[in-house]
Structure formats: structure tokens, C-alpha cells
Amino acid sequence: MKTAAKPKMTEERLEEIRKAASEPTKEALATQESTRKPSAQGEQSYYGLPALKAPVWTWEVPLYFFLGGIAGLSACVAFVAQSFRSDPGLIRVSLWAALLGAAMCPVLLIADLGRPTRFLNMLRVFKLRSAMSLGAWILAAFSGCAFVALFCFELLLRGFTNPLLTSLLWLGLTSAAATGLLLASYTAVLVGATAIPVWSENRKLLPTHFLTSGLGCSAGILELAGFLIPATQILGFAASGIETVIEIFLEVRKRPVDAPLHHGRSGTTLRIAGLLEGPAALLLRVFWGSVPAGRYAAASCFLIGALLSRYAWIWAGRGSASDPNALFHLQRKA
């Protein structure tokens, strides 16, 4: 039985094969199109996957940032007030604000982590290059220093006079002020050291914002406690003025990477927070700062704005992580 003869490989047949191989198929065209446009699905994905993992922090973390700033700067205010021999009542309120804030911070962190052992495990090692490890140790050190300062101060107020007690008070105040500055600012370093574009590109602005916000909140708490003195008014003016400058700077400098700061829930919240911390509190002090109601309103505006700003920055980080174009823009710029 004869088999079918194979067709002769003529030059025309070879030319047809070459042409068929050179022409892209529909599948190849689809692959090229997806490669050319990695964020094809509504600009929300990278080949069907997020370009970065969004932060998974719960609502406790922004509140921790807020209370940590108040606690740290309250210790600084207490140290300065004691140095200038100010009203003992003002020093006492500042120290209590510092200690209560320091006591609530670990609770919020443990609530976010899920188990107390996870927070304790963070204290097992000390890493200078890890902002999170440093933060856990800073919080632990600040809590101890604030407790020593407040304990000694309460004993001195009750008539216990002892040179050792006075020395311990100054040691506690000094160390609490030093660690308080670190506690209020390290959270900004923590978010700025990540790969989230909107955070990393604002890593130089965030520490100034967090410290100023914490200082204004500390002064606001003192005013709400009844200390309507020139010192708290000056601190309120300074904090509101700096926050106004920061708000104007963010509104004028509209970079592509800062899109979450101007649009969506994070943009709206941050704009409201900036107005409350900056122009609103500043104008209240300018026009109604001579009456107690104006001081109370300015302090309340600043406190609400500071709290909202912490949540706005966290939400902005989530929006920036889900936008691959922000990351690609940074890579092209680098």
C-alpha cells in the first residue's frame, strides 16, 4: 500500500510559512496590549494584581499617632514650665496628659496587633534601623519616665521635700521630654520609611506636621483645662500658623503622587483637617482670642483637625498603594 506523497517544499510554500510566522495572532496582540498597559483594569491593578500592598492598620493606629503626639509634647511642655517655675497646676495637668496618653498607646497597639504577646515580642530585640522596633522601645521608655516625673511631682506637691526626690523629678522630666519628642515624631518617620508613594515623597514634611500638631493639641488641652494664659495663646498661634503654611503648601504643590491628598475621602478629610488646624483656629485666636469662648473654640478646632489629619494620611496611604501610576511615576523619575 502506497503512502501519500509529502507535498514538495517549494519556495512559495516557504514564503507562506514565513509570512504566517511574522503576522501576530490575536492572542499575541492581546498580550502585547496588556504589557503596554499594566493598569488596564480601571487603573487599579498591575497585571491583575495590586502594585503595592495597602496598609492594613485598623482605626486604632491613627488614634495611637494622635495620642502619642499629645503625650510626647505634653511632657515637653511640663519640662519647660518647670524650668521657668510656672504654675504647678499647669505642670500637673501636662504630666497627667503625658502619662494617660502613654498608658493608652500600648492598649491601642495591642488592639491592632491582636494579641498582647505580639507587642511584647517587639521588645525582645532592639533594631536601630527599624522604626517600628525603635518606636516600641521609645514608648516603653517614655511611659517609665513620665511615671517617675509625675510620681515625684505629686509627692512634692503634698509636702514631701527631699533632695533625692527633686533630683528624680528633674531626671524624669528631662528624659520624658527627650523621649516625648521622639514619640511624637517617630510615627511620621515610620510611615515615611515605607514604599507607599504619597508617604515616602512627603517624608520630610510629615515630622514637622506631626510635631506641630502635637504641640498645638497640648496647648489646646491646657486651654480647655482652664489655663487661658499668654503662654498657651502663643503656642496656639504658633501651631495654627505653621499648620496654615503646611495646608497652603499642600494645596499649591499638586504633584501626581499627591493625588490622594486632594481627591476622594482622604483628600476631603485632609482638607477639612487642615482648615480646622490652620486658618479656622488661627482666625478664632485673632478675632476672639481675648474672650474665653474664642480660646475654647480655637482649641477644640485644632484638636478635631489634628485627629482627622491622622486618619486622612492613613487613608491617603491606602489610596496611593492601590494606584500603580504613582509608583510608576516615581520609578520613571528615579
VOBA-1610 file (N, C-alpha, C; in pm, whole numbers, padded with zeros to 5 digits, always signed):
BEGIN
Met+00086-00120+00000Met+00000+00000+00000Met+00088+00123+00000Lys+00063+00215-00094Lys+00150+00331-00104Lys+00102+00442-00010Thr+00196+00503+00051Thr+00163+00619+00137Thr+00152+00743+00053Ala+00075+00841+00109Ala+00058+00967+00036Ala+00189+01039+00027Ala+00216+01092-00084Ala+00342+01164-00104Ala+00338+01298-00033Lys+00445+01331+00035Lys+00454+01460+00103Lys+00460+01572+00001Pro+00391+01687+00028Pro+00397+01796-00066Pro+00539+01851-00075Lys+00574+01886-00191Lys+00710+01936-00212Lys+00723+02074-00148Met+00835+02094-00076Met+00862+02219-00008Met+00914+02320-00111Thr+00822+02383-00177Thr+00860+02479-00279Thr+00895+02613-00216Glu+00948+02700-00291Glu+00985+02833-00242Glu+00861+02914-00206Glu+00750+02890-00282Glu+00626+02962-00249Glu+00571+02918-00112Arg+00580+02785-00086Arg+00532+02734+00042Arg+00615+02787+00158Leu+00744+02796+00142Leu+00831+02853+00247Leu+00798+03000+00272Glu+00765+03071+00169Glu+00731+03212+00184Glu+00600+03228+00262Glu+00504+03138+00237Glu+00378+03141+00312Glu+00402+03115+00461Ile+00489+03020+00490Ile+00519+02989+00631Ile+00584+03107+00699Arg+00678+03172+00629Arg+00745+03290+00689Arg+00644+03401+00716Lys+00552+03423+00622Lys+00454+03530+00640Lys+00359+03500+00756Ala+00319+03373+00767Ala+00230+03335+00878Ala+00299+03349+01013Ala+00427+03320+01018Ala+00501+03332+01144Ala+00524+03477+01182Ser+00537+03564+01083Ser+00564+03704+01112Ser+00439+03781+01150Glu+00322+03735+01112Glu+00198+03804+01144Glu+00153+03766+01286Pro+00132+03865+01376Pro+00090+03834+01513Pro-00054+03784+01518Thr-00076+03690+01605Thr-00211+03638+01626Thr-00289+03728+01721Lys-00416+03700+01736Lys-00500+03778+01827Lys-00452+03766+01972Glu-00410+03643+02008Glu-00360+03624+02145Glu-00235+03706+02170Ala-00146+03708+02069Ala-00023+03785+02086Ala-00052+03934+02097Leu-00149+03980+02014Leu-00186+04121+02022Leu-00244+04155+02159Ala-00325+04067+02216Ala-00382+04091+02350Ala-00273+04095+02455Thr-00176+04005+02442Thr-00065+04003+02538Thr+00017+04131+02530Gln+00044+04177+02407Gln+00120+04300+02390Gln+00044+04419+02448Glu-00089+04420+02426Glu-00169+04531+02477Glu-00167+04535+02629Ser-00177+04416+02693Ser-00174+04412+02840Ser-00037+04449+02893Thr+00068+04416+02817Thr+00203+04453+02859Thr+00224+04602+02848Arg+00166+04660+02741Arg+00182+04803+02721Arg+00103+04882+02824Lys-00010+04828+02872Lys-00095+04896+02969Lys-00111+04807+03090Pro-00014+04812+03185Pro-00022+04723+03301Pro-00137+04753+03392Ser-00192+04874+03386Ser-00304+04909+03474Ser-00433+04917+03394Ala-00459+04814+03316Ala-00572+04818+03224Ala-00706+04813+03296Gln-00711+04751+03411Gln-00839+04733+03479Gln-00871+04855+03563Gly-00913+04964+03494Gly-00955+05083+03567Gly-00843+05149+03641Glu-00719+05134+03595Glu-00604+05195+03659Glu-00590+05150+03804Gln-00638+05032+03838Gln-00637+04986+03976Gln-00552+04863+03997Ser-00487+04812+03892Ser-00414+04688+03911Ser-00289+04686+03825Tyr-00206+04591+03854Tyr-00083+04570+03780Tyr-00082+04426+03735Tyr-00115+04403+03605Tyr-00133+04268+03555Tyr-00238+04192+03636Gly-00342+04261+03678Gly-00446+04197+03757Gly-00420+04193+03906Leu-00305+04244+03951Leu-00268+04243+04092Leu-00228+04384+04136Pro-00246+04418+04265Pro-00202+04550+04313Pro-00051+04565+04300Ala-00005+04684+04267Ala+00139+04707+04257Ala+00204+04707+04395Leu+00133+04753+04496Leu+00182+04754+04634Leu+00073+04701+04725Lys+00115+04648+04837Lys+00020+04603+04936Lys-00023+04721+05022Ala-00152+04747+05026Ala-00204+04859+05103Ala-00186+04833+05252Pro-00165+04938+05332Pro-00151+04919+05477Pro-00278+04861+05537Val-00261+04771+05630Val-00375+04701+05691Val-00402+04751+05833Trp-00347+04865+05868Trp-00370+04920+06002Trp-00518+04949+06023Thr-00565+04918+06141Thr-00703+04943+06178Thr-00716+05083+06237Trp-00837+05118+06281Trp-00863+05254+06328Trp-00782+05290+06452Glu-00729+05189+06522Glu-00654+05219+06645Glu-00521+05289+06616Val-00460+05262+06501Val-00327+05317+06473Val-00329+05469+06455Pro-00420+05527+06374Pro-00424+05674+06368Pro-00452+05738+06504Leu-00537+05673+06583Leu-00563+05726+06718Leu-00438+05717+06804Tyr-00359+05612+06786Tyr-00231+05600+06856Tyr-00136+05712+06814Phe-00129+05742+06685Phe-00047+05853+06638Phe-00090+05984+06706Phe-00220+06005+06715Phe-00275+06127+06773Phe-00242+06139+06923Leu-00270+06033+06998Leu-00245+06036+07143Leu-00095+06038+07174Gly-00015+05969+07093Gly+00128+05971+07115Gly+00187+06110+07098Gly+00136+06183+06999Gly+00183+06320+06980Gly+00146+06410+07097Ile+00025+06397+07147Ile-00018+06477+07262Ile+00065+06443+07385Ala+00084+06314+07411Ala+00159+06271+07529Ala+00303+06322+07523Gly+00368+06303+07408Gly+00507+06344+07397Gly+00528+06493+07413Leu+00446+06573+07347Leu+00461+06718+07356Leu+00413+06772+07490Ser+00319+06704+07556Ser+00278+06747+07690Ser+00394+06733+07789Ala+00473+06628+07775Ala+00591+06613+07860Ala+00691+06725+07834Cys+00706+06765+07709Cys+00796+06876+07676Cys+00745+07007+07738Val+00614+07029+07731Val+00556+07150+07791Val+00577+07149+07943Ala+00561+07034+08006Ala+00582+07023+08150Ala+00727+07054+08187Phe+00822+07005+08107Phe+00962+07032+08133Phe+00994+07181+08122Val+00944+07245+08018Val+00970+07389+08001Val+00902+07468+08112Ala+00780+07431+08147Ala+00708+07501+08254Ala+00779+07488+08388Gln+00831+07370+08418Gln+00906+07350+08542Gln+01036+07430+08540Ser+01098+07439+08425Ser+01223+07516+08414Ser+01200+07664+08443Phe+01084+07716+08402Phe+01053+07858+08425Phe+00969+07879+08550Arg+00955+07773+08631Arg+00881+07780+08757Arg+00740+07834+08735Ser+00670+07774+08641Ser+00533+07817+08610Ser+00434+07760+08712Asp+00307+07780+08682Asp+00200+07734+08770Asp+00210+07583+08792Pro+00220+07536+08917Pro+00226+07391+08941Pro+00105+07315+08886Gly-00010+07382+08884Gly-00128+07317+08828Gly-00112+07287+08680Leu-00051+07379+08606Leu-00027+07357+08464Leu+00069+07240+08442Ile+00173+07236+08524Ile+00270+07125+08512Ile+00202+06992+08544Arg+00118+06994+08643Arg+00049+06871+08685Arg-00044+06820+08574Val-00121+06909+08513Val-00211+06868+08406Val-00131+06815+08286Ser-00020+06880+08255Ser+00063+06834+08142Ser+00120+06695+08169Leu+00165+06672+08292Leu+00221+06540+08324Leu+00114+06432+08323Trp-00004+06466+08371Trp-00112+06367+08367Trp-00153+06337+08222Ala-00154+06439+08137Ala-00185+06417+07995Ala-00079+06327+07932Ala+00046+06349+07969Ala+00154+06266+07915Ala+00141+06121+07960Leu+00114+06100+08090Leu+00106+05964+08141Leu-00018+05890+08090Leu-00132+05959+08086Leu-00254+05894+08037Leu-00241+05859+07889Gly-00180+05949+07813Gly-00157+05918+07672Gly-00064+05799+07655Ala+00042+05796+07737Ala+00137+05684+07730Ala+00071+05554+07772Ala-00025+05559+07864Ala-00094+05437+07909Ala-00191+05385+07803Met-00251+05475+07725Met-00348+05433+07625Met-00282+05383+07497Cys-00161+05430+07470Cys-00094+05391+07345Cys-00070+05240+07333Pro-00015+05174+07437Pro+00002+05028+07425Pro-00129+04953+07406Val-00235+05001+07468Val-00366+04936+07453Val-00410+04941+07306Leu-00392+05057+07243Leu-00430+05071+07102Leu-00343+04983+07012Leu-00214+04978+07041Leu-00125+04895+06961Leu-00160+04747+06975Ile-00188+04704+07098Ile-00224+04563+07119Ile-00356+04531+07050Ala-00450+04626+07052Ala-00578+04604+06983Ala-00557+04588+06833Asp-00462+04662+06778Asp-00434+04649+06634Asp-00358+04520+06604Leu-00264+04483+06692Leu-00185+04362+06668Leu-00265+04234+06692Gly-00363+04242+06781Gly-00447+04125+06804Gly-00419+04052+06933Arg-00291+04043+06973Arg-00254+03970+07096Arg-00148+04050+07171Pro-00154+04052+07305Pro-00051+04125+07382Pro+00089+04071+07359Thr+00101+03940+07333Thr+00235+03883+07316Thr+00306+03942+07195Arg+00230+03984+07095Arg+00293+04043+06977Arg+00361+04175+07009Phe+00299+04253+07098Phe+00364+04377+07140Phe+00487+04348+07225Leu+00476+04249+07313Leu+00591+04214+07396Leu+00705+04159+07312Asn+00672+04087+07206Asn+00778+04035+07119Asn+00855+04147+07049Met+00790+04261+07030Met+00860+04374+06968Met+00970+04428+07059Leu+00958+04401+07190Leu+01058+04448+07286Leu+01170+04347+07308Arg+01163+04233+07241Arg+01267+04131+07260Arg+01396+04169+07190Val+01386+04249+07086Val+01506+04291+07011Val+01504+04442+06999Phe+01622+04497+06973Phe+01635+04642+06955Phe+01710+04665+06825Lys+01639+04720+06724Lys+01698+04744+06592Lys+01698+04893+06562Leu+01817+04948+06548Leu+01827+05091+06520Leu+01771+05126+06383Arg+01777+05033+06290Arg+01731+05061+06154Arg+01582+05033+06135Ser+01515+04989+06239Ser+01372+04960+06229Ser+01294+05065+06308Ala+01216+05145+06235Ala+01137+05248+06302Ala+01033+05187+06396Met+00982+05070+06361Met+00882+05004+06447Met+00945+04953+06576Ser+01064+04894+06565Ser+01133+04847+06685Ser+01171+04964+06775Leu+01223+05070+06716Leu+01257+05188+06794Leu+01134+05248+06860Gly+01023+05248+06786Gly+00901+05305+06843Gly+00852+05231+06965Ala+00860+05099+06963Ala+00816+05021+07079Ala+00902+05052+07201Trp+01033+05063+07181Trp+01123+05096+07291Trp+01107+05240+07337Ile+01084+05331+07243Ile+01062+05471+07281Ile+00937+05483+07366Leu+00829+05414+07326Leu+00705+05418+07404Leu+00726+05362+07544Ala+00798+05250+07555Ala+00824+05192+07687Ala+00908+05285+07773Ala+01012+05345+07716Ala+01097+05437+07792Ala+01020+05562+07833Phe+00941+05615+07741Phe+00865+05736+07773Phe+00765+05710+07885Ser+00699+05597+07881Ser+00600+05566+07985Ser+00665+05562+08123Gly+00781+05498+08133Gly+00851+05492+08262Gly+00897+05629+08309Cys+00951+05709+08218Cys+00999+05843+08256Cys+00883+05933+08298Ala+00771+05928+08225Ala+00656+06010+08261Ala+00600+05970+08397Phe+00600+05840+08426Phe+00550+05794+08556Phe+00640+05845+08669Val+00772+05835+08650Val+00865+05884+08753Val+00846+06033+08776Ala+00834+06110+08668Ala+00819+06255+08680Ala+00690+06290+08753Leu+00581+06227+08716Leu+00452+06258+08780Leu+00450+06212+08925Phe+00505+06096+08954Phe+00507+06045+09091Phe+00586+06139+09183Cys+00702+06181+09138Cys+00783+06272+09220Cys+00716+06408+09235Phe+00653+06455+09127Phe+00587+06586+09134Phe+00469+06583+09230Glu+00392+06476+09229Glu+00279+06465+09321Glu+00326+06460+09466Leu+00437+06391+09492Leu+00490+06387+09628Leu+00537+06524+09673Leu+00603+06598+09584Leu+00649+06733+09619Leu+00532+06827+09644Leu+00423+06811+09568Leu+00305+06895+09591Leu+00242+06867+09726Arg+00259+06746+09776Arg+00199+06709+09905Arg+00293+06733+10023Gly+00401+06804+09999Gly+00488+06848+10108Gly+00607+06761+10136Phe+00629+06657+10057Phe+00748+06573+10077Phe+00868+06643+10015Thr+00957+06689+10097Thr+01076+06759+10049Thr+01197+06671+10074Asn+01266+06643+09966Asn+01385+06559+09975Asn+01472+06589+09853Pro+01601+06612+09873Pro+01688+06641+09758Pro+01688+06529+09655Leu+01681+06405+09702Leu+01677+06293+09608Leu+01550+06296+09525Leu+01438+06333+09588Leu+01312+06340+09517Leu+01315+06448+09409Thr+01376+06562+09443Thr+01389+06670+09345Thr+01478+06628+09228Ser+01585+06560+09260Ser+01674+06512+09153Ser+01603+06412+09062Leu+01526+06322+09123Leu+01450+06226+09043Leu+01345+06295+08955Leu+01286+06403+09010Leu+01187+06477+08932Leu+01251+06536+08807Trp+01367+06600+08823Trp+01433+06660+08707Trp+01482+06553+08609Leu+01528+06441+08664Leu+01570+06332+08575Leu+01451+06279+08495Gly+01338+06262+08563Gly+01219+06213+08494Gly+01166+06312+08391Leu+01166+06443+08428Leu+01117+06544+08335Leu+01206+06554+08211Thr+01336+06554+08234Thr+01429+06567+08121Thr+01420+06448+08026Ser+01420+06329+08084Ser+01413+06210+07999Ser+01277+06196+07933Ala+01170+06237+08002Ala+01036+06230+07942Ala+01024+06329+07827Ala+01084+06447+07841Ala+01080+06545+07731Ala+01158+06494+07611Ala+01274+06433+07636Ala+01357+06383+07525Ala+01287+06268+07452Thr+01240+06171+07529Thr+01171+06057+07465Thr+01035+06099+07411Gly+00975+06203+07468Gly+00847+06253+07418Gly+00860+06311+07278Leu+00968+06384+07254Leu+00992+06435+07118Leu+01006+06321+07018Leu+01076+06217+07060Leu+01091+06101+06972Leu+00958+06029+06951Leu+00878+06019+07056Leu+00749+05950+07044Leu+00655+06026+06950Ala+00658+06159+06956Ala+00569+06239+06873Ala+00611+06242+06727Ser+00739+06218+06700Ser+00789+06230+06563Ser+00820+06097+06495Tyr+00844+05992+06573Tyr+00886+05865+06510Tyr+00775+05806+06425Thr+00648+05833+06460Thr+00538+05780+06380Thr+00541+05836+06238Ala+00583+05962+06224Ala+00597+06020+06090Ala+00710+05952+06014Val+00819+05921+06085Val+00931+05850+06022Val+00888+05709+05983Leu+00803+05648+06065Leu+00757+05512+06039Leu+00681+05504+05906Val+00589+05596+05883Val+00513+05592+05758Val+00596+05641+05640Gly+00688+05735+05666Gly+00770+05787+05558Gly+00875+05690+05508Ala+00907+05589+05589Ala+01010+05492+05550Ala+00953+05375+05473Thr+00828+05382+05432Thr+00765+05273+05357Thr+00776+05300+05207Ala+00726+05204+05129Ala+00727+05218+04983Ala+00602+05286+04930Ile+00508+05322+05019Ile+00387+05392+04975Ile+00426+05528+04918Pro+00396+05555+04792Pro+00448+05677+04729Pro+00412+05807+04800Val+00285+05824+04838Val+00244+05951+04898Val+00310+05972+05034Trp+00342+05865+05103Trp+00412+05876+05232Trp+00561+05902+05211Ser+00623+05823+05127Ser+00768+05837+05109Ser+00806+05971+05048Glu+00721+06023+04959Glu+00751+06152+04896Glu+00726+06270+04989Asn+00656+06249+05099Asn+00631+06355+05198Asn+00700+06324+05331Arg+00807+06245+05327Arg+00875+06203+05450Arg+00941+06320+05522Lys+00974+06428+05452Lys+01035+06545+05518Lys+00929+06638+05577Leu+00809+06632+05523Leu+00702+06719+05571Leu+00630+06659+05692Leu+00615+06528+05694Leu+00536+06464+05798Leu+00588+06486+05941Pro+00719+06476+05967Pro+00764+06502+06106Pro+00729+06643+06154Thr+00746+06743+06068Thr+00709+06880+06107Thr+00560+06890+06137His+00480+06828+06052His+00335+06831+06071His+00295+06761+06200Phe+00352+06644+06227Phe+00315+06569+06346Phe+00358+06642+06474Leu+00479+06698+06474Leu+00527+06769+06593Leu+00445+06896+06618Thr+00420+06972+06513Thr+00340+07094+06529Thr+00200+07062+06576Ser+00143+06957+06519Ser+00009+06916+06558Ser+00005+06874+06705Gly+00106+06797+06748Gly+00110+06756+06888Gly+00126+06872+06983Leu+00206+06972+06943Leu+00226+07090+07028Leu+00097+07170+07041Gly+00027+07189+06928Gly-00098+07262+06934Gly-00203+07190+07016Cys-00205+07057+07008Cys-00300+06979+07089Cys-00269+06989+07237Ser-00142+06987+07272Ser-00103+07000+07413Ser-00147+07135+07469Ala-00123+07240+07390Ala-00168+07373+07433Ala-00320+07379+07440Gly-00388+07314+07345Gly-00533+07315+07346Gly-00591+07245+07468Ile-00531+07135+07509Ile-00579+07066+07629Ile-00563+07154+07753Leu-00451+07224+07761Leu-00431+07314+07874Leu-00534+07427+07874Glu-00567+07478+07755Glu-00668+07584+07749Glu-00805+07531+07789Leu-00839+07413+07741Leu-00968+07355+07780Leu-00973+07323+07929Ala-00856+07302+07989Ala-00849+07278+08134Ala-00855+07408+08214Gly-00859+07522+08145Gly-00875+07650+08214Gly-00751+07736+08221Phe-00642+07694+08160Phe-00518+07773+08166Phe-00514+07867+08045Leu-00597+07973+08054Leu-00605+08072+07947Leu-00501+08181+07972Ile-00376+08145+07961Ile-00265+08235+07990Ile-00195+08270+07859Pro-00112+08373+07859Pro-00043+08412+07735Pro+00043+08300+07675Ala+00102+08216+07759Ala+00189+08110+07707Ala+00113+08013+07618Thr-00006+07969+07661Thr-00083+07876+07579Thr-00137+07945+07454Gln-00164+08076+07465Gln-00207+08151+07347Gln-00096+08159+07242Ile+00026+08181+07289Ile+00141+08188+07196Ile+00163+08054+07129Leu+00156+07946+07208Leu+00172+07813+07149Leu+00062+07785+07046Gly-00060+07825+07078Gly-00170+07805+06985Gly-00151+07884+06857Phe-00106+08008+06868Phe-00080+08090+06750Phe+00029+08026+06662Ala+00136+07982+06727Ala+00248+07924+06652Ala+00205+07796+06580Ala+00135+07709+06651Ala+00093+07582+06589Ala-00005+07606+06475Ser-00103+07692+06496Ser-00201+07720+06390Ser-00136+07788+06271Gly-00041+07877+06296Gly+00028+07944+06186Gly+00108+07846+06100Ile+00180+07756+06165Ile+00258+07656+06089Ile+00167+07563+06012Glu+00057+07521+06074Glu-00036+07433+06005Glu-00102+07504+05886Thr-00124+07634+05897Thr-00178+07709+05784Thr-00080+07709+05667Val+00048+07726+05697Val+00151+07723+05593Val+00156+07585+05528Ile+00148+07480+05608Ile+00150+07343+05554Ile+00030+07319+05464Glu-00088+07366+05506Glu-00209+07349+05425Glu-00195+07422+05291Ile-00145+07544+05293Ile-00127+07619+05167Ile-00025+07548+05079Phe+00082+07499+05139Phe+00186+07429+05063Phe+00130+07306+04993Leu+00048+07228+05063Leu-00009+07108+05004Leu-00109+07142+04893Glu-00182+07252+04910Glu-00280+07290+04809Glu-00212+07343+04683Val-00100+07413+04699Val-00032+07471+04583Val+00049+07365+04509Arg+00118+07279+04583Arg+00203+07178+04520Arg+00122+07053+04491Lys+00066+07046+04374Lys-00018+06933+04336Lys+00060+06842+04241Arg+00137+06751+04299Arg+00212+06654+04220Arg+00124+06532+04193Pro+00156+06457+04089Pro+00077+06335+04063Pro+00076+06238+04180Val+00188+06230+04251Val+00196+06136+04362Val+00109+06179+04479Asp+00073+06309+04485Asp-00009+06361+04595Asp-00158+06358+04564Ala-00198+06284+04462Ala-00339+06280+04425Ala-00430+06238+04541Pro-00393+06138+04623Pro-00483+06101+04735Pro-00500+06212+04838Leu-00411+06311+04837Leu-00424+06423+04932Leu-00523+06528+04885His-00571+06515+04761His-00662+06615+04704His-00793+06557+04656His-00803+06425+04645His-00923+06364+04590His-00971+06251+04681Gly-01099+06220+04668Gly-01154+06109+04744Gly-01175+06141+04890Arg-01201+06035+04966Arg-01227+06051+05109Arg-01107+06109+05181Ser-00987+06062+05148Ser-00867+06111+05215Ser-00843+06258+05185Gly-00864+06299+05059Gly-00843+06439+05024Gly-00941+06531+05093Thr-01069+06491+05097Thr-01170+06574+05164Thr-01142+06585+05313Thr-01108+06472+05375Thr-01080+06473+05519Thr-00958+06556+05551Leu-00852+06544+05470Leu-00730+06620+05496Leu-00754+06770+05476Arg-00838+06805+05379Arg-00867+06948+05358Arg-00945+07005+05477Ile-01042+06929+05527Ile-01118+06974+05644Ile-01026+06984+05766Ala-00940+06884+05783Ala-00847+06885+05896Ala-00752+07004+05888Gly-00701+07032+05769Gly-00611+07145+05753Gly-00678+07278+05782Leu-00804+07291+05741Leu-00876+07415+05769Leu-00902+07432+05918Leu-00934+07323+05987Leu-00960+07332+06131Leu-00833+07361+06209Glu-00725+07292+06175Glu-00598+07313+06246Glu-00536+07448+06215Gly-00549+07490+06089Gly-00481+07611+06045Gly-00567+07736+06048Pro-00629+07773+05935Pro-00699+07902+05926Pro-00810+07920+06029Ala-00891+07816+06052Ala-01004+07831+06144Ala-00955+07863+06286Ala-00862+07782+06337Ala-00810+07806+06472Ala-00735+07938+06479Leu-00662+07972+06373Leu-00586+08097+06372Leu-00678+08219+06374Leu-00782+08218+06293Leu-00875+08331+06288Leu-00952+08344+06419Leu-00987+08233+06479Leu-01057+08240+06609Leu-00969+08307+06714Arg-00840+08278+06710Arg-00749+08341+06807Arg-00728+08489+06776Val-00725+08522+06649Val-00702+08662+06610Val-00820+08750+06650Phe-00942+08705+06620Phe-01059+08790+06640Phe-01129+08769+06773Trp-01121+08648+06827Trp-01191+08622+06954Trp-01099+08562+07060Gly-00969+08582+07044Gly-00874+08527+07141Gly-00875+08597+07275Ser-00941+08712+07282Ser-00944+08786+07408Ser-01055+08740+07501Val-01143+08654+07453Val-01252+08604+07537Val-01236+08453+07552Pro-01278+08398+07665Pro-01260+08253+07687Pro-01328+08167+07582Ala-01446+08209+07536Ala-01518+08126+07437Ala-01436+08111+07308Gly-01367+08218+07267Gly-01284+08211+07148Gly-01166+08117+07166Arg-01106+08120+07284Arg-00993+08030+07312Arg-01039+07885+07314Tyr-01153+07860+07377Tyr-01205+07724+07381Tyr-01238+07673+07240Ala-01299+07759+07158Ala-01335+07719+07023Ala-01210+07691+06939Ala-01107+07774+06953Ala-00983+07753+06878Ala-00916+07623+06919Ala-00913+07597+07049Ala-00851+07472+07097Ala-00928+07350+07048Ser-01061+07358+07051Ser-01141+07244+07004Ser-01122+07221+06855Cys-01120+07328+06777Cys-01098+07314+06632Cys-00965+07247+06603Phe-00862+07289+06674Phe-00729+07233+06650Phe-00725+07085+06686Leu-00784+07048+06798Leu-00784+06908+06839Leu-00860+06819+06740Ile-00976+06864+06695Ile-01053+06786+06598Ile-00977+06774+06467Gly-00918+06885+06422Gly-00843+06882+06298Gly-00722+06790+06305Ala-00652+06792+06418Ala-00535+06705+06434Ala-00574+06558+06429Leu-00685+06523+06493Leu-00730+06384+06490Leu-00770+06342+06348Leu-00841+06428+06278Leu-00883+06396+06142Leu-00763+06382+06048Ser-00661+06462+06070Ser-00545+06457+05981Ser-00474+06323+05990Arg-00470+06261+06109Arg-00406+06131+06122Arg-00480+06025+06039Tyr-00611+06027+06046Tyr-00689+05932+05966Tyr-00676+05962+05818Ala-00672+06090+05782Ala-00661+06127+05640Ala-00530+06076+05580Trp-00421+06086+05652Trp-00292+06040+05599Trp-00290+05888+05584Ile-00354+05816+05675Ile-00361+05670+05661Ile-00445+05632+05541Trp-00559+05698+05524Trp-00643+05671+05406Trp-00572+05709+05277Ala-00495+05817+05281Ala-00420+05855+05161Ala-00317+05749+05126Gly-00257+05686+05227Gly-00162+05579+05201Gly-00227+05460+05134Arg-00348+05427+05176Arg-00419+05316+05112Arg-00453+05349+04967Gly-00497+05471+04942Gly-00526+05511+04805Gly-00403+05513+04717Ser-00291+05557+04772Ser-00166+05561+04695Ser-00116+05421+04663Ala-00133+05327+04755Ala-00088+05190+04731Ala-00170+05123+04622Ser-00296+05160+04608Ser-00381+05098+04506Ser-00370+05166+04371Asp-00290+05271+04362Asp-00272+05342+04235Asp-00134+05310+04178Pro-00123+05218+04082Pro+00010+05182+04030Pro+00078+05296+03956Asn-00002+05391+03904Asn+00059+05502+03830Asn+00150+05586+03919Ala+00115+05599+04049Ala+00200+05675+04140Ala+00337+05609+04155Leu+00336+05476+04166Leu+00463+05404+04178Leu+00543+05412+04049Phe+00475+05396+03935Phe+00544+05403+03806Phe+00603+05541+03783His+00531+05645+03829His+00582+05781+03813His+00710+05801+03892Leu+00717+05745+04013Leu+00839+05756+04093Leu+00953+05681+04029Gln+00923+05563+03973Gln+01027+05484+03909Gln+01083+05554+03786Arg+00994+05619+03708Arg+01043+05693+03591Arg+01124+05814+03633Lys+01083+05878+03743Lys+01157+05995+03791Lys+01294+05955+03844Ala+01303+05834+03907Ala+01431+05787+03958Ala+01523+05748+03844
//
